[in-house]
Amino acid sequence: MKKVLIALDYDPTSKTVAEQGYSIAQSMDAVTILLHVITDPVYYASSQYSPIIGFEGYMEMEPFQFDTIEGVRNASEHFLDKYKKHLGNKTIETMVMEGDFADSILAAAKGVHADMIVMGSHSHKWLENIVIGSVTEKVLRHTKLPLLIIPTKKH
């Protein structure tokens, strides 16, 4: 395993996914690539979204402009830079893509020649998500790469 792609969303539980995925990549001496997918720019303008979830120091940050896709992209890049800093490794690569979550994760994995994909699953009812479809399930069905799913259920 030479490259591990870690897909992160804006949920606070993504911190767990980043930490565990990075730990696995480090144990294999693999390159770590953090990915964030922009799928609905409108969501980023809501009060629920914060590109600095789970980290201290956000009060010193400049406010981001979410009225353009470029503003959303900048916020997403900042989001990944915060994770990179949190993980303490400047060699971690980051990517921001736009589009469907699952399709973008699969395209990113192919584009960087990843050897493994790491992502979280927020489902409270795993079987229900398999039946009705989920990002994790779609990635699982369409990849030939090893896929590590980190359960991130909220309690």
Secondary structure, 3 states (H helix, E strand, C coil): CCEEEEEECCCCCHHHHHHHHHHHHHHCCCEEEEEEEECCHHHHCCCCCCCCCCCCCHHHCCCCCCCCHHHHHHHHHHHHHHHHHHHCCCCCEEEEEECCHHHHHHHHHHHHCCCEEEEEECCCCHHHHHHHCCHHHHHHHHCCCCEEEEECCCC
